[in-house]
Every structure is written in C-alpha cells, then in structure tokens.
Amino acid sequence: MEINKNIRYAKNELLQYFRSRATEFLSEIQLKYGSTQYKKQASAINKSLITSKESLIENVMQKAGKEAWTNQEKLESVLMITYTSYIVMLESRNDVWAYEYMTFSRRIGELWEPFCKLCFSYPINDIELFIPPTFLQVKERLTSEIEDYINNLTITNKEKEQLLIYYSKVWSLVTSGEIQLELDLHFIFNGIRYNVDFKSGFGSNEKGNTNRLLLVASIYKNIEEDYQCLLFVRSADNNHYFDTLKNSGVWQAHSSSDTYVQINHFTGFDLKTWIENNVNWENDFKNETFNFLQTNELTQYLIW
C-alpha cells in the first residue's frame, strides 16, 4: 500500500487493505482455535487488527515527518486509518461471534473515546499532554503542607501532636486505599492543566462512578485552583447522574454536539464535521454486516 498524504482520503483502499489483512489473520486464527472457541477467535482478530492499524500509523507518521506534512494532514490520515480499521474490526468480530445489542452498543461507545482522543494526540493547536500525579504524591504534598502549618502554630508541642493525630485520622476516613487520580486524558492548553473523562453515556447504575468522579475532581481542585476537569459525553440522552456532575461546581460537563465544540476549541480540529463527511456506517460496512445489524435492530447504536 502506497503511503502519501492522500491516504486521508483513501477510505476504500484502506478498507480493502484491512479486509485483506483480516482474511489472512482469520485463516491463521481458525487453525489455532476451533469453531466452538469463537470468543478466543474474536479476541485474536481484534488484537491482530489493532496491531496492523498501529503499524500502519507508525509508517505514516514516519513518512509524514520526512515530508513535513501539516498537523491537519497527519490527523486526518490517522482518523481515516482508525475509522476504517474499526469498520473491519466490527465486521470480523461479527463474522466469528455475532453481536447482540448489549455488546454492540458498548463496543461502539468504547471505540468512540480513543477516536476522539486522536485529536489531542495529533492536535492542530499547541497542546501538551502531561502525566497526572498519583494519589500518594498528592497525599504526601498535602500532608507536608499541613504539618508545616501545624508546627508553626503558637501552641504547645502536645497540642501540635494531637492535631497531627487528628489529621492522620481524617486521611484514614477518606480512603482505606489508593484513589485512582488518572482520568482518560490530561493536557495543558494556554498554560492551564485540564483533566478529561470521556463517557459514552450514563446508565441507571452510575452512583459509584459519579461519586468517584466528584472525589477525584475535588482532589484536583485542592492541588491547584487552576486545574480544570472536563467531562465529554457522547450521548445526548443522559440522566440525573450527568446533571449531578454538571451542577457540582468541580466538573465542566458537555454532551453530544457540545462535546465536539469543546474538542474543536482545544485541538483546533472540527471532528464533528469530519465525522459527518467521512463516517458512513451503512455504505462502509460489508452488505452482509449491515444487513445483520439492520435485521437485529442494532443500527440505532451507530451514533457518533
């Protein structure tokens, strides 16, 4: 397959490439796993196609560096490669293990997050990704600050010791273990640190996750006042858990079209328009795959 900057328009060629690779992979996989081991076959074909996609992107980025492609040319190329690999991945998985509504709707949502994150990995604007602090680092920092404050108070040493004991008890009440502070994306834009959590949508059982997100955002706000926590949701149909986060004062929550407005603001790329111009599930899937989805009323989940 020839690699040049026009690969960002080569949807049909890329679909043909990934389908050829999928055929090769499936021949080997089916020799290794019997027909009754369809779950292992599905997992294996997914992993093989992901590896193939990543290898192609690596080659494209090498060529882009040599030929000094623009940031937009790079991003559009990666988006097209990723989307076409998704199409073939879904087709191949369905061939060996037919989808039902729960697994298909969840899978479409799972693919959406990394797709959106490509805009931050290959941004048009000046964005810098960063590694978030661990809970231990935050705890050590806050503990050091409060200990210094207590030790400088004009009180007796016994009173200082007692305050430190109480402070230690507060930490033990906050958590009995480590809190996972890492969210889906962390970046710096115009000197401000942003933490992003992507979510396909809010179901009826989100209380635990909502409480965790409130706690994590509150911790970030206590680290530095200028930390901004963003929630990007795919679905326009949300519930009170989304509203709780949106009205919390610690999360800036966005859903549906508003999510794409925010992605455009930070990355400088209009992902919504790209999707409207390039993502065409009905025409891009093989006829037998789309007919299966249509017959089983799964096309309703093909909403990005």
C-alpha positions in Angstrom: 0.0 0.0 0.0 1.5 3.4 -1.1 1.8 5.9 1.8 1.4 9.5 1.0 -0.6 12.5 2.3 -3.7 11.5 0.2 -4.2 8.5 2.4 -6.5 10.7 4.4 -9.0 10.4 1.5 -8.3 6.7 0.7 -11.2 5.2 2.5 -12.0 2.4 0.0 -8.3 1.5 -0.4 -7.9 1.3 3.4 -11.0 -0.8 3.8 -9.7 -3.2 1.2 -6.3 -3.3 2.9 -7.7 -4.1 6.4 -10.1 -6.7 5.0 -7.2 -8.4 3.2 -5.3 -8.4 6.5 -8.3 -9.7 8.4 -8.7 -12.6 5.9 -5.1 -13.6 6.5 -5.4 -13.3 10.2 -8.6 -15.3 10.4 -7.0 -18.1 8.4 -4.3 -18.5 11.0 -6.6 -17.9 13.9 -9.1 -20.6 12.8 -6.3 -23.1 12.5 -5.4 -22.3 16.1 -8.9 -22.2 17.6 -11.8 -24.5 16.8 -15.2 -23.3 15.7 -16.5 -23.6 19.2 -13.8 -21.3 20.5 -15.5 -18.2 18.9 -14.7 -16.0 21.9 -11.0 -16.6 21.5 -11.2 -16.1 17.8 -12.9 -12.8 18.3 -10.3 -11.6 20.8 -7.5 -12.7 18.5 -8.8 -11.0 15.4 -9.3 -7.8 17.3 -5.8 -7.8 18.6 -4.4 -8.6 15.2 -6.2 -5.8 13.5 -5.2 -3.3 16.2 -1.6 -4.3 15.7 -2.0 -3.8 12.0 -3.6 -0.4 12.4 -0.8 0.8 14.8 1.9 -0.5 12.4 0.3 1.4 9.5 0.0 4.6 11.6 3.7 4.3 12.6 4.7 4.1 9.0 2.5 7.0 8.0 4.0 9.2 10.8 7.5 8.3 9.7 6.6 9.4 6.1 4.9 12.5 7.4 8.0 13.5 9.3 10.2 13.1 6.3 7.9 15.1 4.0 6.8 17.7 6.6 3.1 17.1 6.5 0.9 19.6 8.2 -0.7 18.8 11.5 -4.1 18.6 9.8 -2.8 16.2 7.2 -1.4 13.9 9.9 -4.5 14.0 12.0 -6.9 13.4 9.1 -4.7 10.5 7.9 -4.8 8.9 11.4 -8.5 9.4 11.7 -9.2 7.7 8.4 -6.9 4.8 9.2 -8.5 4.3 12.6 -12.1 4.6 11.3 -11.6 2.0 8.5 -9.8 -0.3 10.9 -12.9 0.0 13.2 -15.2 -1.0 10.4 -13.2 -4.1 9.6 -12.8 -5.0 13.3 -16.5 -4.8 13.8 -17.2 -6.9 10.7 -14.6 -9.5 11.6 -15.8 -9.9 15.1 -19.4 -10.2 13.9 -18.3 -12.9 11.5 -16.9 -15.1 14.2 -19.2 -14.1 17.0 -22.4 -12.4 16.2 -23.1 -9.2 18.1 -26.2 -8.8 20.4 -27.4 -5.4 21.4 -25.6 -5.0 24.8 -22.1 -5.9 23.4 -22.6 -3.9 20.2 -23.8 -0.7 21.9 -21.0 -1.0 24.4 -18.4 -1.6 21.7 -19.4 1.4 19.7 -19.1 3.5 22.8 -15.7 2.0 23.6 -14.4 2.9 20.1 -15.6 6.5 20.3 -13.3 7.6 23.2 -9.9 6.7 21.6 -11.2 8.1 18.3 -11.8 11.5 20.0 -8.5 11.4 21.8 -6.7 11.2 18.4 -7.4 14.9 18.1 -5.4 15.5 21.3 -2.6 13.2 20.2 -2.2 14.9 16.9 -3.6 18.4 17.6 -3.7 21.4 15.3 -3.3 23.8 18.3 -0.5 23.8 20.7 -1.4 21.2 23.3 0.9 19.4 25.7 -0.1 16.1 27.3 1.1 15.5 30.8 1.2 12.7 33.3 -1.2 13.2 36.3 0.1 13.0 39.9 -0.5 9.8 41.8 -2.7 9.8 44.9 0.4 9.1 47.0 2.2 12.2 45.7 -0.9 14.3 46.4 -1.2 12.9 49.9 2.5 13.5 50.7 2.3 17.0 49.4 -0.8 17.9 51.4 0.5 16.2 54.5 3.7 18.1 54.3 1.9 21.4 53.9 -0.4 20.8 56.9 2.4 19.5 59.1 4.5 22.7 58.3 1.4 24.8 59.2 0.7 23.0 62.5 4.4 23.0 63.5 4.4 26.8 63.0 1.4 27.4 65.2 2.0 29.1 68.6 0.7 26.2 70.6 2.3 23.6 72.8 4.1 20.6 71.3 1.5 18.3 72.9 -1.3 20.3 71.1 0.6 20.0 67.8 1.0 16.3 68.3 -2.8 15.9 68.9 -3.6 18.0 65.8 -1.4 15.8 63.7 -3.1 12.7 65.1 -6.5 14.1 64.2 -5.2 14.9 60.7 -4.0 11.4 60.3 -7.4 10.1 61.3 -9.0 12.3 58.6 -6.8 10.6 55.9 -7.9 7.2 57.2 -11.5 8.2 56.8 -11.0 9.5 53.2 -9.9 6.1 51.9 -8.6 2.8 53.0 -6.5 2.5 49.9 -5.3 4.5 46.9 -7.6 6.6 44.8 -7.1 6.4 41.1 -6.5 10.0 40.0 -5.7 9.2 36.4 -8.6 10.0 34.1 -8.8 9.4 30.3 -6.8 12.4 29.2 -4.6 15.1 30.7 -3.3 18.1 28.7 -2.1 21.7 29.0 -3.7 24.4 26.9 -2.8 28.1 27.2 -0.9 27.3 30.5 -3.9 25.7 32.2 -4.0 22.0 33.1 -7.1 20.1 32.0 -8.2 16.6 33.1 -10.8 14.9 30.9 -13.1 11.9 31.4 -14.8 10.5 28.4 -18.1 8.6 28.7 -20.3 7.1 26.1 -23.4 7.8 28.2 -25.0 7.5 31.7 -26.9 4.4 32.6 -29.1 3.7 35.6 -26.3 2.4 37.8 -23.7 5.1 37.9 -23.8 6.2 41.5 -20.4 4.7 42.4 -18.7 6.1 39.4 -20.3 9.5 39.9 -19.1 9.7 43.5 -15.6 8.7 42.4 -15.5 11.4 39.8 -16.7 14.0 42.3 -14.0 13.0 44.7 -11.2 13.0 42.0 -12.2 16.4 40.8 -12.3 17.8 44.3 -8.8 16.5 44.9 -7.5 18.1 41.8 -9.1 21.4 42.8 -7.2 21.1 46.1 -3.9 20.5 44.4 -4.1 23.7 42.3 -7.0 26.1 41.8 -6.5 26.3 38.1 -6.9 22.6 37.4 -10.0 22.2 35.1 -11.9 19.0 35.0 -13.9 18.3 31.8 -16.5 15.6 31.2 -17.0 14.7 27.5 -20.1 12.5 26.9 -21.1 11.0 23.5 -24.9 10.6 24.2 -27.4 13.4 24.2 -29.7 11.2 26.3 -28.4 11.4 29.9 -29.8 11.3 33.4 -29.5 12.8 36.9 -26.0 11.4 37.3 -24.8 13.6 34.5 -26.7 16.5 35.9 -25.1 15.9 39.3 -21.7 16.2 37.8 -22.6 19.2 35.6 -24.0 21.1 38.6 -21.3 20.1 41.0 -19.1 23.1 40.5 -16.0 20.9 40.0 -16.8 19.3 36.6 -17.5 21.1 33.4 -19.8 18.6 31.7 -20.5 18.5 28.0 -22.5 16.1 25.9 -23.4 15.3 22.3 -22.7 18.2 19.9 -21.3 20.4 22.7 -18.6 17.8 23.3 -17.4 18.3 19.7 -17.5 22.0 20.1 -15.1 21.6 23.1 -12.8 19.3 21.2 -12.6 21.8 18.4 -11.9 24.6 20.9 -8.9 22.8 22.4 -7.4 20.9 19.5 -8.3 23.3 16.6 -9.9 20.4 14.7 -13.6 20.2 13.7 -14.1 16.5 14.5 -17.9 16.7 14.1 -17.6 17.9 10.5 -15.1 15.3 9.7 -17.4 12.6 11.1 -20.3 14.0 9.0 -18.2 13.9 5.9 -16.5 10.6 6.3 -18.3 8.3 8.7 -21.0 6.4 6.8 -21.7 3.1 8.6 -24.3 1.9 6.1 -22.1 2.3 3.0 -18.8 1.4 4.6 -19.8 -1.9 6.2 -20.0 -5.0 4.1 -23.6 -5.6 2.9 -23.9 -8.8 5.0 -22.7 -7.0 8.1 -25.0 -4.0 7.8 -27.9 -6.3 6.9 -27.3 -8.2 10.1 -27.2 -5.0 12.1 -30.4 -3.8 10.5 -32.3 -7.1 10.9 -31.3 -7.2 14.6 -32.2 -3.5 15.2 -28.6 -2.6 16.0 -28.2 0.3 13.6 -29.7 2.6 16.3 -26.4 2.4 18.2 -24.4 3.7 15.2 -24.5 7.3 16.5 -21.4 9.4 17.0 
